[in-house]
């Protein structure tokens, strides 16, 4: 996970703490909205993913947000990210997941979630 966070900080230009929270929120969203088998395979292959998900909801931050991709976008904007930063974090996270879990697994997760393509 440290490698991904450093990559996001360098390529997207946000600090590591914000990157960590954003990645956790994205992974938690994928876990909640995606097909369980493929998401499970993906998360098992991405080092530190379960910790990132657990830390994303500290203090109940993820509870009560609107569902779907719009809810994820709203949540990430609430962290202080702009649309360009959100897209950058999402692209880096998905790219990292593909490197670790394989393109087919990650593509199946993305394809199963309506509207996710606008962030990727």
BALOBA-1460 file (C-alpha; in Angstrom, 3 decimals):
// residues 120
<rec num="1" residu="x" x="0.000" y="0.000" z="0.000"/>
<rec num="2" residu="x" x="2.893" y="2.357" z="0.729"/>
<rec num="3" residu="x" x="4.005" y="2.053" z="-2.896"/>
<rec num="4" residu="x" x="0.539" y="3.036" z="-4.135"/>
<rec num="5" residu="x" x="0.264" y="5.953" z="-1.721"/>
<rec num="6" residu="x" x="3.690" y="7.268" z="-2.766"/>
<rec num="7" residu="x" x="2.702" y="6.922" z="-6.425"/>
<rec num="8" residu="x" x="-0.504" y="8.869" z="-5.851"/>
<rec num="9" residu="x" x="1.287" y="11.569" z="-3.880"/>
<rec num="10" residu="x" x="3.836" y="11.971" z="-6.689"/>
<rec num="11" residu="x" x="1.514" y="11.677" z="-9.695"/>
<rec num="12" residu="x" x="-1.640" y="13.332" z="-8.372"/>
<rec num="13" residu="x" x="-0.004" y="15.857" z="-6.059"/>
<rec num="14" residu="x" x="-1.905" y="15.207" z="-2.836"/>
<rec num="15" residu="x" x="-0.451" y="14.426" z="0.571"/>
<rec num="16" residu="x" x="-0.048" y="10.837" z="1.734"/>
<rec num="17" residu="x" x="-2.716" y="11.068" z="4.453"/>
<rec num="18" residu="x" x="-5.366" y="12.265" z="2.008"/>
<rec num="19" residu="x" x="-4.253" y="9.651" z="-0.537"/>
<rec num="20" residu="x" x="-4.541" y="6.895" z="2.064"/>
<rec num="21" residu="x" x="-8.069" y="7.927" z="3.023"/>
<rec num="22" residu="x" x="-9.136" y="8.249" z="-0.619"/>
<rec num="23" residu="x" x="-7.755" y="4.812" z="-1.546"/>
<rec num="24" residu="x" x="-9.501" y="3.291" z="1.462"/>
<rec num="25" residu="x" x="-12.789" y="4.886" z="0.427"/>
<rec num="26" residu="x" x="-12.430" y="3.627" z="-3.161"/>
<rec num="27" residu="x" x="-11.586" y="0.093" z="-2.054"/>
<rec num="28" residu="x" x="-14.450" y="0.092" z="0.467"/>
<rec num="29" residu="x" x="-16.796" y="1.212" z="-2.311"/>
<rec num="30" residu="x" x="-15.589" y="-1.568" z="-4.607"/>
<rec num="31" residu="x" x="-16.014" y="-4.097" z="-1.809"/>
<rec num="32" residu="x" x="-19.557" y="-2.935" z="-1.137"/>
<rec num="33" residu="x" x="-20.755" y="-2.476" z="-4.724"/>
<rec num="34" residu="x" x="-18.764" y="-5.007" z="-6.744"/>
<rec num="35" residu="x" x="-19.159" y="-8.733" z="-7.316"/>
<rec num="36" residu="x" x="-17.970" y="-10.485" z="-4.155"/>
<rec num="37" residu="x" x="-15.792" y="-13.141" z="-5.812"/>
<rec num="38" residu="x" x="-13.814" y="-10.812" z="-8.068"/>
<rec num="39" residu="x" x="-13.532" y="-8.082" z="-5.444"/>
<rec num="40" residu="x" x="-12.301" y="-10.658" z="-2.934"/>
<rec num="41" residu="x" x="-9.638" y="-11.849" z="-5.384"/>
<rec num="42" residu="x" x="-8.603" y="-8.285" z="-6.115"/>
<rec num="43" residu="x" x="-8.378" y="-7.233" z="-2.471"/>
<rec num="44" residu="x" x="-6.454" y="-10.383" z="-1.547"/>
<rec num="45" residu="x" x="-3.864" y="-9.490" z="-4.194"/>
<rec num="46" residu="x" x="-3.481" y="-5.830" z="-3.202"/>
<rec num="47" residu="x" x="-1.192" y="-5.527" z="-0.179"/>
<rec num="48" residu="x" x="-2.704" y="-3.484" z="2.660"/>
<rec num="49" residu="x" x="-6.168" y="-3.227" z="1.116"/>
<rec num="50" residu="x" x="-8.090" y="-4.529" z="4.139"/>
<rec num="51" residu="x" x="-6.265" y="-2.098" z="6.456"/>
<rec num="52" residu="x" x="-7.028" y="0.778" z="4.094"/>
<rec num="53" residu="x" x="-10.707" y="-0.170" z="4.047"/>
<rec num="54" residu="x" x="-10.845" y="-0.471" z="7.829"/>
<rec num="55" residu="x" x="-9.170" y="2.918" z="8.275"/>
<rec num="56" residu="x" x="-11.452" y="4.589" z="5.732"/>
<rec num="57" residu="x" x="-14.449" y="4.222" z="8.034"/>
<rec num="58" residu="x" x="-12.864" y="5.359" z="11.261"/>
<rec num="59" residu="x" x="-15.403" y="7.430" z="13.103"/>
<rec num="60" residu="x" x="-18.249" y="6.248" z="10.874"/>
<rec num="61" residu="x" x="-17.195" y="8.484" z="7.965"/>
<rec num="62" residu="x" x="-18.588" y="6.107" z="5.357"/>
<rec num="63" residu="x" x="-21.946" y="5.638" z="7.018"/>
<rec num="64" residu="x" x="-24.907" y="7.542" z="5.684"/>
<rec num="65" residu="x" x="-23.473" y="8.620" z="2.333"/>
<rec num="66" residu="x" x="-25.590" y="8.402" z="-0.797"/>
<rec num="67" residu="x" x="-25.232" y="5.101" z="-2.650"/>
<rec num="68" residu="x" x="-23.404" y="4.369" z="-5.870"/>
<rec num="69" residu="x" x="-20.704" y="6.191" z="-7.758"/>
<rec num="70" residu="x" x="-22.216" y="9.592" z="-6.962"/>
<rec num="71" residu="x" x="-21.944" y="8.793" z="-3.264"/>
<rec num="72" residu="x" x="-18.286" y="7.862" z="-3.688"/>
<rec num="73" residu="x" x="-17.624" y="11.082" z="-5.592"/>
<rec num="74" residu="x" x="-19.385" y="13.110" z="-2.931"/>
<rec num="75" residu="x" x="-17.417" y="11.380" z="-0.221"/>
<rec num="76" residu="x" x="-14.094" y="12.045" z="-1.974"/>
<rec num="77" residu="x" x="-15.027" y="15.694" z="-2.556"/>
<rec num="78" residu="x" x="-15.825" y="15.877" z="1.142"/>
<rec num="79" residu="x" x="-12.190" y="14.926" z="1.755"/>
<rec num="80" residu="x" x="-11.179" y="18.029" z="-0.154"/>
<rec num="81" residu="x" x="-10.396" y="16.394" z="-3.497"/>
<rec num="82" residu="x" x="-11.285" y="18.051" z="-6.787"/>
<rec num="83" residu="x" x="-12.531" y="16.115" z="-9.808"/>
<rec num="84" residu="x" x="-9.076" y="15.927" z="-11.371"/>
<rec num="85" residu="x" x="-7.601" y="14.593" z="-8.138"/>
<rec num="86" residu="x" x="-10.436" y="12.075" z="-7.755"/>
<rec num="87" residu="x" x="-9.837" y="10.787" z="-11.268"/>
<rec num="88" residu="x" x="-6.094" y="10.650" z="-10.655"/>
<rec num="89" residu="x" x="-6.469" y="8.693" z="-7.410"/>
<rec num="90" residu="x" x="-8.987" y="6.326" z="-9.014"/>
<rec num="91" residu="x" x="-6.778" y="5.698" z="-12.056"/>
<rec num="92" residu="x" x="-3.685" y="5.052" z="-9.948"/>
<rec num="93" residu="x" x="-5.624" y="2.758" z="-7.591"/>
<rec num="94" residu="x" x="-7.116" y="0.745" z="-10.451"/>
<rec num="95" residu="x" x="-3.768" y="0.566" z="-12.238"/>
<rec num="96" residu="x" x="-2.111" y="-0.702" z="-9.041"/>
<rec num="97" residu="x" x="-4.897" y="-3.258" z="-8.559"/>
<rec num="98" residu="x" x="-4.438" y="-4.497" z="-12.139"/>
<rec num="99" residu="x" x="-0.688" y="-4.865" z="-11.588"/>
<rec num="100" residu="x" x="-1.337" y="-7.010" z="-8.505"/>
<rec num="101" residu="x" x="-4.596" y="-8.855" z="-9.249"/>
<rec num="102" residu="x" x="-4.588" y="-8.974" z="-13.034"/>
<rec num="103" residu="x" x="-6.446" y="-6.933" z="-15.618"/>
<rec num="104" residu="x" x="-9.296" y="-9.390" z="-16.151"/>
<rec num="105" residu="x" x="-10.260" y="-9.541" z="-12.474"/>
<rec num="106" residu="x" x="-10.195" y="-5.765" z="-12.042"/>
<rec num="107" residu="x" x="-11.969" y="-5.123" z="-15.359"/>
<rec num="108" residu="x" x="-14.762" y="-7.481" z="-14.254"/>
<rec num="109" residu="x" x="-15.159" y="-5.532" z="-11.019"/>
<rec num="110" residu="x" x="-15.314" y="-2.204" z="-12.865"/>
<rec num="111" residu="x" x="-17.753" y="-3.513" z="-15.482"/>
<rec num="112" residu="x" x="-20.132" y="-4.760" z="-12.786"/>
<rec num="113" residu="x" x="-20.554" y="-1.342" z="-11.130"/>
<rec num="114" residu="x" x="-22.809" y="1.076" z="-13.028"/>
<rec num="115" residu="x" x="-21.242" y="4.473" z="-13.700"/>
<rec num="116" residu="x" x="-17.788" y="3.612" z="-12.375"/>
<rec num="117" residu="x" x="-16.204" y="4.241" z="-15.767"/>
<rec num="118" residu="x" x="-16.555" y="8.023" z="-15.311"/>
<rec num="119" residu="x" x="-13.901" y="7.923" z="-12.574"/>
<rec num="120" residu="x" x="-11.529" y="5.539" z="-14.304"/>
